[in-house]
Amino acid sequence: MNQMSNWISRAVQVAGLSLVFLSLLGLGMQAQADAGSEAVKSVRDSTDNLVSELNANRQVYYEDAERFYEIMEGALKEVVDFERIAARVMGKHRRGASSEQQAAFIEVFKRSLFRAYGKTLVESGDFSVNVIDGEGHARDDNRATVNLQVTSSSGNVYPVVYAMYRNPQRGWLLENVIVNGVNVGLAFREKFDQEIAKARGNIDTVISGWSTTVEETEITDKS
């Protein structure tokens, strides 16, 4: 992976989109602002927790990688909807997959991210994540976007956009990431399409090979 791909990967570990205008425009704008503020708080809290867990457990990666993955998943699962993201990666092919295959891909997808990018995250050195602001969606107060900046140890700054949605039971959750104009969810969906074509539609083959496939994924700027 080139440097940009590496930072996209990190942004994936350390790891969103108001009601239709109401009779009073001011109320509609307030709902939009509130959604953005709520999403920002959720992202800021979860980011602080993730960075704290990472700094406290860097050595664990070298001693017990599986334990490290569990810790990182624990820090991420409260704010990242892996099930929703994995479903979007499968795209149209999900309709032809059994419930067992869908569940299997969710687990493989999560673990592949941790395995492929865990070492990069651990060895990234001192980096900072700044949660800048957020904005509710103009037509749906259950969606918002949150803008962040990831600054590397060398001083390079990468703009990151979190696509968030409000789950009735779990609150604000991440459903996609855009880094420097690169739609990460779309990149993985295109990779899934490619692998399905290679496997001639055999979903089991794609699932079993995904843990290595994700490491080879080149994320390029689609903008």
C-alpha positions as a Markdown table, in Angstrom:
| # | Residue | x | y | z |
|---|---|---|---|---|
| 1 | Met | 0.0 | 0.0 | 0.0 |
| 2 | Asn | 1.2 | 3.5 | -0.6 |
| 3 | Gln | 1.2 | 6.2 | 2.1 |
| 4 | Met | -2.3 | 7.4 | 1.3 |
| 5 | Ser | -3.7 | 3.8 | 1.5 |
| 6 | Asn | -2.0 | 3.4 | 4.8 |
| 7 | Trp | -3.7 | 6.5 | 6.2 |
| 8 | Ile | -7.0 | 5.4 | 4.8 |
| 9 | Ser | -6.5 | 2.2 | 6.7 |
| 10 | Arg | -5.8 | 4.0 | 9.9 |
| 11 | Ala | -8.7 | 6.2 | 9.5 |
| 12 | Val | -10.8 | 3.0 | 9.1 |
| 13 | Gln | -9.6 | 1.6 | 12.5 |
| 14 | Val | -9.6 | 4.7 | 14.6 |
| 15 | Ala | -11.3 | 4.0 | 13.8 |
| 16 | Gly | -22.4 | 10.1 | 9.1 |
| 17 | Leu | -25.4 | 11.9 | 7.1 |
| 18 | Ser | -33.1 | 17.1 | 9.7 |
| 19 | Leu | -36.6 | 16.4 | 9.1 |
| 20 | Val | -38.3 | 18.0 | 6.1 |
| 21 | Phe | -38.7 | 21.7 | 6.8 |
| 22 | Leu | -41.4 | 22.1 | 9.5 |
| 23 | Ser | -44.0 | 24.8 | 9.4 |
| 24 | Leu | -41.4 | 27.1 | 11.1 |
| 25 | Leu | -38.1 | 27.1 | 9.3 |
| 26 | Gly | -36.3 | 27.9 | 12.6 |
| 27 | Leu | -37.4 | 24.6 | 14.1 |
| 28 | Gly | -36.2 | 22.6 | 11.1 |
| 29 | Met | -32.8 | 24.2 | 11.3 |
| 30 | Gln | -32.6 | 23.6 | 15.0 |
| 31 | Ala | -33.3 | 19.9 | 14.5 |
| 32 | Gln | -30.5 | 19.8 | 11.9 |
| 33 | Ala | -28.1 | 21.5 | 14.3 |
| 34 | Asp | -29.1 | 19.2 | 17.2 |
| 35 | Ala | -28.5 | 16.1 | 15.1 |
| 36 | Gly | -25.0 | 17.3 | 14.1 |
| 37 | Ser | -24.1 | 18.1 | 17.7 |
| 38 | Glu | -25.3 | 14.8 | 19.0 |
| 39 | Ala | -23.3 | 12.9 | 16.3 |
| 40 | Val | -20.2 | 15.0 | 17.0 |
| 41 | Lys | -20.4 | 14.1 | 20.8 |
| 42 | Ser | -20.8 | 10.5 | 20.0 |
| 43 | Val | -17.8 | 10.5 | 17.6 |
| 44 | Arg | -15.7 | 12.6 | 20.0 |
| 45 | Asp | -16.4 | 10.2 | 22.9 |
| 46 | Ser | -15.7 | 7.1 | 20.9 |
| 47 | Thr | -12.6 | 8.5 | 19.4 |
| 48 | Asp | -11.1 | 9.5 | 22.7 |
| 49 | Asn | -11.9 | 6.0 | 24.0 |
| 50 | Leu | -10.3 | 4.3 | 20.9 |
| 51 | Val | -7.1 | 6.3 | 21.1 |
| 52 | Ser | -6.9 | 5.7 | 24.9 |
| 53 | Glu | -7.3 | 1.9 | 24.4 |
| 54 | Leu | -4.8 | 1.9 | 21.5 |
| 55 | Asn | -2.1 | 3.7 | 23.6 |
| 56 | Ala | -2.7 | 1.5 | 26.6 |
| 57 | Asn | -2.5 | -1.8 | 24.5 |
| 58 | Arg | 0.2 | -1.3 | 21.9 |
| 59 | Gln | 2.4 | -3.9 | 23.5 |
| 60 | Val | -0.5 | -6.4 | 23.6 |
| 61 | Tyr | -0.4 | -6.5 | 19.8 |
| 62 | Tyr | 3.0 | -8.1 | 19.9 |
| 63 | Glu | 2.3 | -10.4 | 22.8 |
| 64 | Asp | -1.2 | -11.5 | 21.9 |
| 65 | Ala | -2.6 | -10.3 | 18.6 |
| 66 | Glu | -6.0 | -11.9 | 19.1 |
| 67 | Arg | -6.4 | -10.2 | 22.4 |
| 68 | Phe | -5.5 | -6.9 | 20.7 |
| 69 | Tyr | -8.2 | -7.4 | 18.1 |
| 70 | Glu | -10.8 | -8.1 | 20.8 |
| 71 | Ile | -9.8 | -4.9 | 22.7 |
| 72 | Met | -10.1 | -2.8 | 19.5 |
| 73 | Glu | -13.4 | -4.4 | 18.5 |
| 74 | Gly | -14.7 | -3.6 | 22.0 |
| 75 | Ala | -13.7 | 0.0 | 21.6 |
| 76 | Leu | -15.3 | 0.3 | 18.1 |
| 77 | Lys | -18.4 | -1.8 | 18.3 |
| 78 | Glu | -20.3 | 0.8 | 20.4 |
| 79 | Val | -20.0 | 3.4 | 17.5 |
| 80 | Val | -19.4 | 1.4 | 14.3 |
| 81 | Asp | -22.2 | -0.6 | 12.7 |
| 82 | Phe | -20.2 | -3.4 | 11.2 |
| 83 | Glu | -23.3 | -5.3 | 10.2 |
| 84 | Arg | -24.6 | -2.3 | 8.1 |
| 85 | Ile | -21.2 | -1.7 | 6.5 |
| 86 | Ala | -20.7 | -5.4 | 5.6 |
| 87 | Ala | -24.2 | -5.5 | 4.1 |
| 88 | Arg | -23.3 | -2.6 | 1.9 |
| 89 | Val | -20.0 | -4.1 | 0.9 |
| 90 | Met | -21.9 | -7.2 | -0.3 |
| 91 | Gly | -24.3 | -4.9 | -2.2 |
| 92 | Lys | -26.6 | -6.6 | -4.6 |
| 93 | His | -25.0 | -10.0 | -3.9 |
| 94 | Arg | -26.4 | -10.0 | -0.4 |
| 95 | Arg | -29.8 | -10.9 | -1.8 |
| 96 | Gly | -28.5 | -14.2 | -3.0 |
| 97 | Ala | -26.7 | -15.0 | 0.2 |
| 98 | Ser | -28.1 | -17.1 | 3.0 |
| 99 | Ser | -28.4 | -15.7 | 6.5 |
| 100 | Glu | -25.5 | -17.9 | 7.5 |
| 101 | Gln | -23.4 | -16.5 | 4.7 |
| 102 | Gln | -24.3 | -13.0 | 5.6 |
| 103 | Ala | -23.4 | -13.6 | 9.2 |
| 104 | Ala | -20.1 | -15.3 | 8.2 |
| 105 | Phe | -19.1 | -12.3 | 6.0 |
| 106 | Ile | -19.8 | -9.8 | 8.8 |
| 107 | Glu | -17.3 | -11.7 | 11.0 |
| 108 | Val | -14.7 | -12.2 | 8.3 |
| 109 | Phe | -15.0 | -8.5 | 7.3 |
| 110 | Lys | -14.5 | -7.3 | 10.8 |
| 111 | Arg | -11.6 | -9.5 | 11.5 |
| 112 | Ser | -9.9 | -8.8 | 8.2 |
| 113 | Leu | -9.8 | -5.1 | 9.0 |
| 114 | Phe | -8.2 | -5.7 | 12.3 |
| 115 | Arg | -5.7 | -8.2 | 10.9 |
| 116 | Ala | -4.8 | -6.1 | 7.9 |
| 117 | Tyr | -4.4 | -2.8 | 9.6 |
| 118 | Gly | -3.6 | -3.7 | 13.2 |
| 119 | Lys | 0.1 | -3.5 | 12.7 |
| 120 | Thr | -0.2 | -0.2 | 10.8 |
| 121 | Leu | -2.2 | 1.3 | 13.6 |
| 122 | Val | 0.2 | 0.1 | 16.3 |
| 123 | Glu | 3.2 | 1.3 | 14.5 |
| 124 | Ser | 1.8 | 4.6 | 13.3 |
| 125 | Gly | 3.6 | 6.6 | 16.0 |
| 126 | Asp | 2.0 | 9.6 | 17.6 |
| 127 | Phe | -1.0 | 10.8 | 15.7 |
| 128 | Ser | -3.9 | 13.0 | 16.6 |
| 129 | Val | -7.6 | 12.9 | 15.7 |
| 130 | Asn | -9.4 | 16.2 | 15.8 |
| 131 | Val | -13.2 | 16.1 | 15.7 |
| 132 | Ile | -14.0 | 19.5 | 14.0 |
| 133 | Asp | -17.8 | 19.8 | 13.5 |
| 134 | Gly | -20.9 | 18.0 | 12.4 |
| 135 | Glu | -24.1 | 18.7 | 10.4 |
| 136 | Gly | -27.5 | 17.0 | 10.4 |
| 137 | His | -28.9 | 15.8 | 7.1 |
| 138 | Ala | -31.3 | 18.4 | 5.6 |
| 139 | Arg | -34.1 | 15.8 | 5.1 |
| 140 | Asp | -33.5 | 13.3 | 7.8 |
| 141 | Asp | -32.7 | 14.1 | 11.4 |
| 142 | Asn | -31.5 | 10.5 | 11.9 |
| 143 | Arg | -28.5 | 11.1 | 9.7 |
| 144 | Ala | -25.5 | 13.4 | 10.0 |
| 145 | Thr | -21.9 | 13.9 | 8.8 |
| 146 | Val | -19.0 | 14.6 | 11.2 |
| 147 | Asn | -15.8 | 16.2 | 9.9 |
| 148 | Leu | -12.5 | 15.2 | 11.4 |
| 149 | Gln | -8.8 | 15.7 | 10.7 |
| 150 | Val | -6.1 | 13.0 | 11.3 |
| 151 | Thr | -2.6 | 14.4 | 11.7 |
| 152 | Ser | 0.3 | 12.1 | 11.3 |
| 153 | Ser | 3.5 | 12.1 | 13.4 |
| 154 | Ser | 5.2 | 13.8 | 10.4 |
| 155 | Gly | 2.6 | 16.6 | 10.4 |
| 156 | Asn | 0.6 | 15.5 | 7.3 |
| 157 | Val | -3.1 | 16.3 | 7.7 |
| 158 | Tyr | -5.9 | 14.2 | 6.2 |
| 159 | Pro | -9.5 | 15.2 | 6.1 |
| 160 | Val | -12.0 | 12.5 | 7.2 |
| 161 | Val | -15.8 | 12.5 | 7.0 |
| 162 | Tyr | -17.8 | 10.1 | 9.0 |
| 163 | Ala | -21.3 | 9.2 | 7.7 |
| 164 | Met | -23.5 | 8.6 | 10.8 |
| 165 | Tyr | -27.0 | 7.4 | 11.4 |
| 166 | Arg | -29.1 | 7.2 | 14.5 |
| 167 | Asn | -30.1 | 3.7 | 15.5 |
| 168 | Pro | -33.2 | 3.6 | 17.8 |
| 169 | Gln | -31.6 | 1.2 | 20.2 |
| 170 | Arg | -27.9 | 2.0 | 19.9 |
| 171 | Gly | -27.7 | 5.7 | 19.2 |
| 172 | Trp | -25.4 | 7.3 | 16.7 |
| 173 | Leu | -23.4 | 4.8 | 14.7 |
| 174 | Leu | -20.8 | 5.0 | 11.9 |
| 175 | Glu | -21.9 | 3.6 | 8.5 |
| 176 | Asn | -19.2 | 4.9 | 6.2 |
| 177 | Val | -15.9 | 6.8 | 6.0 |
| 178 | Ile | -14.6 | 9.2 | 3.4 |
| 179 | Val | -10.8 | 10.0 | 3.6 |
| 180 | Asn | -9.4 | 12.8 | 1.4 |
| 181 | Gly | -12.3 | 12.3 | -1.0 |
| 182 | Val | -12.0 | 8.5 | -1.1 |
| 183 | Asn | -15.2 | 6.6 | -0.3 |
| 184 | Val | -13.9 | 3.7 | 1.6 |
| 185 | Gly | -17.2 | 1.7 | 1.7 |
| 186 | Leu | -17.5 | 2.0 | -2.1 |
| 187 | Ala | -14.0 | 0.9 | -2.6 |
| 188 | Phe | -14.7 | -2.3 | -0.6 |
| 189 | Arg | -18.0 | -2.9 | -2.4 |
| 190 | Glu | -16.2 | -2.7 | -5.8 |
| 191 | Lys | -13.6 | -5.2 | -4.5 |
| 192 | Phe | -16.4 | -7.6 | -3.5 |
| 193 | Asp | -17.9 | -7.3 | -7.0 |
| 194 | Gln | -14.5 | -8.1 | -8.5 |
| 195 | Glu | -14.1 | -11.1 | -6.2 |
| 196 | Ile | -17.6 | -12.4 | -7.0 |
| 197 | Ala | -16.8 | -12.2 | -10.7 |
| 198 | Lys | -13.5 | -14.1 | -10.2 |
| 199 | Ala | -15.3 | -16.8 | -8.2 |
| 200 | Arg | -18.1 | -17.0 | -10.8 |
| 201 | Gly | -20.8 | -16.1 | -8.2 |
| 202 | Asn | -19.6 | -18.4 | -5.5 |
| 203 | Ile | -20.1 | -16.4 | -2.3 |
| 204 | Asp | -18.5 | -19.0 | -0.1 |
| 205 | Thr | -15.3 | -18.7 | -2.0 |
| 206 | Val | -15.3 | -15.0 | -1.7 |
| 207 | Ile | -15.9 | -15.2 | 2.1 |
| 208 | Ser | -13.2 | -17.7 | 2.7 |
| 209 | Gly | -10.7 | -15.6 | 0.7 |
| 210 | Trp | -11.7 | -12.2 | 2.0 |
| 211 | Ser | -9.2 | -12.1 | 4.9 |
| 212 | Thr | -6.3 | -12.0 | 2.4 |
| 213 | Thr | -8.3 | -10.0 | -0.3 |
| 214 | Val | -8.7 | -7.0 | 2.0 |
| 215 | Glu | -5.0 | -6.7 | 2.4 |
| 216 | Glu | -4.6 | -6.4 | -1.3 |
| 217 | Thr | -7.3 | -3.8 | -1.8 |
| 218 | Glu | -6.0 | -0.6 | -3.4 |
| 219 | Ile | -8.2 | 2.3 | -2.5 |
| 220 | Thr | -8.0 | 5.0 | -5.1 |
| 221 | Asp | -9.5 | 8.5 | -5.4 |
| 222 | Lys | -12.9 | 8.2 | -7.1 |
| 223 | Ser | -13.7 | 11.9 | -6.9 |
